[in-house]
């Protein structure tokens, strides 16, 4: 996927929004949240407002991809002043609302909504409301949100209501200031399955990051992308995956990897853009404490100080981190940082421990197929349950330098290199009670499928060792082998 460099702006991801009538009644209260599990995106979601036409604020119905909605004091905006991904988003003024005219039969778990100011308008406030009686009455979900930026950000609401539910977004400040809403995601709520909040047969939960520019430019480093939006749960639901399911069941460059993990009895999720990386935050349904392995494939924006603390403490306390970088000078979103620099910043500039994994990523760019593999018949990543690893092909990748005397274990080196501290292509390490695997090229994980218009490259199947390497490393990180 990297034979053509991508330096386009990253599509913004994530979101979920839904609406109803403008009255602010709080009767009657919704049923208490049920102790069930979220398991898939609701049918028709994510909603990106790309279909339908409504050019006036006058109250009226509009048919979107998810179904029919009523827009009151709202329209579909497609001007340069409308904050949006794709061609249009919803624009709301005064005390306007966006209301679903249909019920979600599978309930609603976590709902996310992307929001921003329209043009140069001042800040505004809004809320999410939900109805379990066909829109006869609504109750507020979560806290009132204040929108103060012209850049889309994501608000997350834990609805956790089983049965029929419809949702409504209400602008609450009453001012003429306009707000944009886009990229709505809704997770169903009812029961658990291999593909949802629960696991089966002793499986583990894998979280794939899509919150740090992983879709920048021509990249598609996610499990699934739907109309430019990365949903928390890939669609269709993972519960439909069988031993014969093709990786094209989902559409993104890491779909083969995700489908393979589900076939092994594990569950997989994306971490959508705008969703926080936290550890120990019980109010965040995607807190790292809820997962066994965190996969980050070529991040293109720096981790914040709190995110670095969360990631390192997650590993220190037993979690698994799958680190993937690309080559030097691979800044896909032109923010001044590429993935080697971003990973090095995590390891050298944090409040937990300097050089926690015992290596750094060298600012190099190599392309070669190497058979210079560590001679160890007992290493479960090179010789694990998913097959043997004898080669690794880099199509523009960096290299790794091990700190002398550190706990890091190099696995594969450049073909002409001595098996020493430098010119390493992938390695393992430990930190506290957790485990880390690092590979410094994103091409081997690329399965050749992606969003329309993106140039992808089938590295996953190009070399027979690539899939076993990534899957063996995944299971090792999850302490399944």
C-alpha positions in Angstrom: 0.0 0.0 0.0 3.0 2.3 0.2 4.5 2.0 -3.2 2.8 5.3 -3.9 3.5 7.8 -1.0 0.4 9.4 0.4 0.5 12.9 1.7 -3.2 13.8 1.6 -5.2 15.0 4.6 -6.4 12.2 6.8 -10.1 11.5 6.6 -11.7 12.3 9.9 -13.3 9.3 11.4 -15.8 8.2 14.0 -19.2 9.4 15.2 -22.9 8.9 15.9 -25.9 11.2 16.0 -29.6 10.9 16.1 -32.6 13.0 16.7 -36.3 13.6 17.3 -38.8 16.4 18.1 -37.8 19.7 19.7 -39.7 19.5 22.9 -37.5 19.1 26.0 -39.8 16.9 28.1 -38.1 14.3 30.3 -41.0 11.9 30.6 -40.9 9.0 31.1 -37.4 7.9 32.0 -35.8 5.2 29.8 -35.5 1.7 31.2 -32.4 1.1 33.3 -29.4 0.0 31.2 -29.5 -3.8 30.7 -26.4 -5.9 31.5 -26.0 -7.0 27.9 -23.1 -6.6 25.5 -22.5 -4.4 22.5 -21.8 -6.5 19.5 -22.1 -4.8 16.1 -22.8 -1.6 14.3 -26.5 -0.9 13.9 -27.9 -1.6 10.4 -27.4 1.4 8.2 -24.7 3.0 10.3 -22.3 4.7 10.2 -24.4 7.6 8.9 -22.2 10.1 7.0 -25.0 12.3 5.6 -23.7 11.7 2.1 -27.1 10.7 0.6 -30.2 12.9 0.6 -30.9 16.5 -0.2 -32.3 19.2 2.1 -31.3 22.8 1.4 -33.7 24.8 3.6 -34.1 25.0 7.4 -37.8 24.5 7.3 -38.8 21.3 9.2 -39.1 18.3 6.9 -38.2 14.7 6.3 -35.1 13.6 4.5 -34.1 10.0 3.5 -30.5 9.2 4.5 -28.5 6.0 4.2 -29.7 4.8 7.6 -33.4 5.7 7.1 -35.8 8.7 7.2 -35.0 11.6 9.5 -36.8 14.8 10.4 -34.6 17.9 10.3 -36.1 20.9 12.2 -34.2 24.1 11.8 -31.6 22.0 10.1 -30.4 21.2 6.6 -27.7 19.2 4.7 -24.8 21.6 4.2 -22.2 21.2 1.5 -20.4 24.6 1.5 -16.8 25.3 2.3 -17.9 26.6 5.7 -19.6 23.3 6.6 -17.3 21.1 8.8 -17.6 17.7 7.2 -15.9 14.6 5.9 -17.0 13.7 2.4 -19.3 16.1 0.5 -21.9 17.2 3.2 -22.9 17.2 6.8 -26.0 18.2 8.9 -26.2 21.9 9.8 -28.4 22.9 12.8 -29.3 26.4 14.1 -31.5 27.9 16.9 -33.1 25.0 18.9 -33.0 22.7 15.9 -33.2 18.9 16.0 -32.2 15.9 14.0 -34.6 13.1 14.7 -34.8 9.5 13.6 -38.2 8.5 12.2 -37.4 4.8 12.7 -36.5 2.5 15.5 -33.3 0.6 16.0 -34.6 -2.9 16.7 -31.3 -4.1 18.2 -31.1 -1.3 20.8 -28.3 1.1 21.1 -25.0 0.8 23.0 -22.3 3.4 22.4 -23.3 6.3 20.1 -20.7 8.7 18.8 -21.3 12.0 17.0 -18.8 14.2 15.2 -19.5 17.9 15.8 -17.9 21.3 14.9 -18.8 24.9 14.5 -20.1 26.1 11.1 -17.8 28.7 9.6 -16.9 31.4 12.0 -19.9 31.0 14.3 -19.6 31.2 18.0 -19.8 28.2 20.4 -23.0 26.3 20.9 -24.4 23.5 23.0 -26.3 20.3 22.2 -27.5 17.0 23.7 -28.3 13.5 22.7 -31.8 12.2 23.7 -33.3 8.7 23.3 -36.8 7.2 23.1 -37.9 3.7 23.8 -41.5 4.3 22.9 -41.4 5.2 19.2 -40.7 8.9 19.8 -43.6 9.6 22.1 -41.2 10.8 24.7 -37.4 11.2 25.1 -34.9 11.2 27.9 -31.5 12.9 27.8 -28.4 10.6 27.5 -25.1 11.7 29.1 -24.0 15.3 29.5 -24.6 18.5 27.5 -21.8 19.0 24.9 -20.2 22.3 24.1 -18.9 22.7 20.6 -16.2 25.4 20.3 -13.9 24.3 17.4 -14.2 24.5 13.7 -12.6 21.0 13.4 -14.7 17.9 13.8 -14.3 16.2 17.1 -16.2 13.2 18.5 -18.6 13.0 21.4 -19.3 9.6 22.8 -22.6 8.6 24.6 -23.2 5.3 26.4 -26.9 4.5 25.8 -26.9 0.8 26.6 -30.6 0.2 26.1 -31.9 -3.0 24.6 -35.1 -3.3 22.6 -36.4 -0.6 20.2 -34.7 2.7 20.5 -34.7 5.9 18.4 -32.3 8.8 18.9 -32.4 12.6 18.6 -29.8 15.4 18.5 -31.0 18.7 20.0 -29.2 22.0 19.8 -29.9 23.6 23.2 -28.4 27.1 23.3 -31.2 28.6 21.2 -28.9 31.0 19.4 -28.5 31.6 15.7 -25.0 30.1 15.9 -24.9 27.0 13.6 -23.4 23.6 14.4 -22.4 20.8 12.0 -22.8 17.1 12.8 -21.4 14.3 10.8 -20.3 10.6 10.8 -22.7 9.0 13.2 -22.0 5.5 14.5 -24.4 3.5 16.6 -23.6 0.2 18.2 -26.4 -2.4 18.7 -27.0 -3.5 22.3 -28.2 -7.0 23.1 -26.3 -10.2 23.8 -22.6 -10.9 23.2 -20.8 -12.6 20.3 -17.4 -13.3 19.0 -17.4 -9.9 17.3 -18.6 -7.7 20.1 -17.9 -6.7 23.6 -17.7 -10.3 24.8 -15.4 -13.1 23.7 -16.0 -16.8 23.2 -13.9 -20.0 23.7 -11.3 -18.2 25.8 -10.8 -15.6 23.1 -9.1 -12.2 23.7 -10.1 -8.7 22.7 -7.9 -6.8 20.2 -8.3 -3.0 19.7 -7.0 -1.5 16.4 -6.2 2.2 16.6 -7.8 4.5 14.0 -7.5 7.6 16.1 -4.1 8.9 15.0 -4.3 9.5 11.3 -4.2 5.9 10.2 -6.3 6.8 7.2 -4.2 9.7 6.2 -3.5 10.1 2.5 -3.7 6.7 0.7 -3.6 4.6 3.9 -6.3 2.4 5.2 -4.8 1.0 8.4 -8.1 -0.1 10.0 -10.2 -3.3 10.1 -13.1 -1.7 8.2 -13.9 1.6 6.6 -17.6 2.4 5.7 -18.1 5.5 3.5 -15.0 7.1 4.9 -15.9 6.4 8.5 -14.3 3.8 10.8 -16.9 2.2 13.0 -16.0 0.8 16.4 -17.3 -2.6 15.3 -16.6 -3.6 11.7 -19.6 -4.3 9.6 -21.1 -6.8 8.8 -21.1 -8.2 12.3 -18.2 -10.5 13.2 -20.7 -13.1 14.4 -21.3 -13.9 10.7 -17.7 -15.0 10.2 -17.1 -18.7 9.6 -14.0 -20.7 8.8 -14.6 -20.1 5.0 -15.3 -16.3 5.3 -13.2 -14.2 2.9 -11.2 -11.2 4.2 -13.4 -9.1 1.8 -16.1 -9.5 4.4 -14.7 -6.2 5.7 -13.1 -3.4 3.6 -9.9 -1.9 4.8 -6.2 -2.8 4.6 -6.2 -4.8 7.9 -9.4 -6.8 7.2 -7.5 -10.0 6.6 -5.8 -9.7 9.9 -9.0 -9.0 11.7 -11.0 -11.8 10.1 -8.2 -14.2 10.9 -8.3 -13.3 14.6 -12.1 -13.7 14.7 -11.7 -17.2 13.2 -9.4 -18.0 16.0 -12.1 -17.1 18.5 -11.1 -13.6 19.4 -13.0 -10.3 19.1 -11.7 -7.2 17.3 -12.7 -3.5 17.4 -11.5 -0.3 15.8 -10.7 2.8 18.0 -12.4 5.5 15.9 -10.9 8.9 15.3 -11.7 11.3 18.1 -12.0 8.6 20.7 -9.6 8.9 23.7 -6.8 6.5 24.4 -7.1 6.0 28.2 -6.1 3.4 30.8 -8.2 3.0 33.9 -11.0 5.4 32.9 -14.2 3.4 33.7 -16.3 6.0 31.9 -14.6 5.2 28.5 -16.1 2.0 27.0 -12.9 1.6 24.9 -10.5 2.1 27.8 -7.4 0.0 27.2 -8.1 -1.9 30.4 -10.9 -3.6 28.5 -8.6 -5.2 26.0 -5.7 -7.7 25.8 -3.9 -6.2 22.8 -3.6 -2.7 21.3 -2.6 -2.7 17.6 -1.3 0.6 16.3 -0.4 0.5 12.6 1.6 3.6 11.4 0.3 6.4 13.5 0.5 9.8 11.8 -0.2 12.2 14.7 1.7 12.4 18.0 0.3 10.8 21.1 -0.5 13.3 23.8 1.2 13.1 27.2 -1.9 11.4 28.7 -2.1 8.9 25.9 1.6 8.0 26.2 1.0 7.4 29.9 -2.0 5.2 29.2 -0.3 3.1 26.6 2.8 2.5 28.7 0.9 1.7 31.9 -1.4 -0.7 29.8 1.7 -2.6 28.8 3.4 -2.3 32.2 0.4 -3.9 33.8 0.1 -6.9 31.4 -1.2 -5.6 28.1 0.2 -6.4 24.7 1.3 -3.6 22.2 1.7 -4.3 18.5 3.8 -1.5 17.1 4.0 -0.9 13.4 5.9 2.0 11.8 6.8 3.0 8.2 9.9 4.4 6.7 11.6 7.7 7.3 9.9 10.7 5.6 6.5 9.1 5.5 4.5 11.9 6.9 1.1 11.2 5.2 -0.8 14.2 6.7 2.0 16.8 6.5 1.9 17.7 10.2 5.7 17.4 10.5 5.8 13.9 12.1 6.0 10.5 10.6 5.5 7.2 12.4 9.2 6.5 13.3 9.3 9.9 15.0 6.0 9.4 16.7 7.0 6.0 18.1 10.4 7.4 19.2 8.6 10.3 21.0 6.4 7.7 22.8 9.5 5.9 24.0 11.8 8.8 24.8 9.4 11.6 26.0 7.0 10.2 28.5 6.3 10.4 32.3 6.4 6.6 32.9 9.9 5.4 31.9 12.5 6.4 29.3 13.3 3.7 26.7 10.8 1.3 28.2 11.2 -1.3 25.5 15.0 -1.2 25.0 15.1 -0.1 21.4 14.5 2.9 19.1 13.5 3.2 15.4 16.2 4.3 13.1 15.4 7.0 10.5 16.0 4.7 7.5 14.2 3.6 4.4 14.9 0.1 3.0 13.3 -2.2 0.5 14.4 -5.9 0.5 13.3 -9.5 1.1 15.4 -10.9 4.0 15.8 -14.5 5.1 18.2 -13.4 7.9 16.0 -14.9 10.7 16.9 -15.7 14.3 18.0 -19.3 14.6 15.6 -20.5 17.3 13.3 -23.5 16.9 11.5 -22.5 20.2 10.5 -18.9 19.4 6.7 -19.0 19.1 6.5 -16.0 16.9 8.8 -17.5 14.3 7.5 -21.0 14.9 4.0 -20.7 16.4 0.6 -22.2 16.0 -0.1 -20.1 12.8 2.9 -21.3 10.9 6.6 -20.8 10.4 8.4 -17.6 9.4 11.3 -17.8 7.1 11.3 -14.5 5.3 10.2 -10.9 5.6 9.8 -8.4 2.7 10.0 -4.6 3.3 8.6 -2.3 0.6 10.0 0.9 2.0 10.5 0.4 5.8 12.7 1.7 8.6 14.9 -0.4 10.8 15.3 -0.9 14.6 18.3 -0.3 16.8 18.4 -2.3 20.1 19.9 -0.7 23.2 22.9 -2.8 24.3 22.0 -5.1 27.2 18.3 -4.4 27.0 15.4 -6.9 27.2 14.5 -6.6 23.4 14.9 -9.7 21.2 15.6 -9.1 17.5 13.9 -11.6 15.2 14.8 -10.7 11.7 17.6 -8.5 10.3 18.5 -7.1 6.9 19.8 -9.8 4.7 23.4 -8.7 4.6 23.6 -7.6 8.2 25.2 -9.4 11.2 22.7 -10.5 13.8 23.6 -7.6 16.1 22.1 -4.5 17.6 21.2 -2.7 14.3 19.5 -3.2 11.0 16.7 -5.1 12.7 13.4 -5.4 10.9 11.2 -6.8 13.7 11.6 -7.6 17.4 9.9 -8.4 20.7 10.3 -6.9 24.1 8.7 -6.8 27.5 7.8 -4.0 30.0 6.6 -4.8 33.4 4.3 -7.8 32.9 3.3 -6.8 29.4 4.7 -7.7 25.9 5.6 -5.7 22.8 6.1 -6.6 19.2 7.5 -4.1 16.7 7.8 -4.2 12.9 9.0 -1.2 10.9 7.1 -1.5 7.6 3.3 -1.4 7.2 3.3 -3.2 3.8 3.4 -6.8 5.2 0.1 -6.2 7.0 -1.6 -4.6 4.0 -4.1 -7.1 2.5 -4.7 -5.1 -0.7 -8.3 -4.0 0.0 -9.2 -0.5 0.9 -11.5 2.5 0.4 -12.4 3.5 -3.1 -9.7 5.6 -4.8 -6.9 4.4 -2.5 -4.0 2.5 -4.0 -3.4 -0.7 -2.0 -0.9 -3.4 -2.1 -1.3 -7.1 -1.2 1.6 -7.6 1.2 -0.3 -9.9 3.5 -0.3 -12.7 0.8 2.8 -11.7 -1.1 5.2 -13.6 1.2 3.9 -16.8 2.8 5.6 -15.8 6.1 3.7 -12.5 6.5 0.4 -13.7 7.8 2.0 -16.3 10.2 4.4 -13.6 11.6 1.5 -11.1 12.4 -0.8 -13.8 13.7 1.8 -15.6 15.9 2.9 -12.2 17.3 -0.8 -11.3 18.0 -1.4 -14.5 19.9 1.9 -14.1 21.8 1.0 -10.6 22.8 -2.4 -11.9 24.0 -0.6 -14.6 26.0 -2.4 -17.3 24.0 0.9 -18.9 23.0 
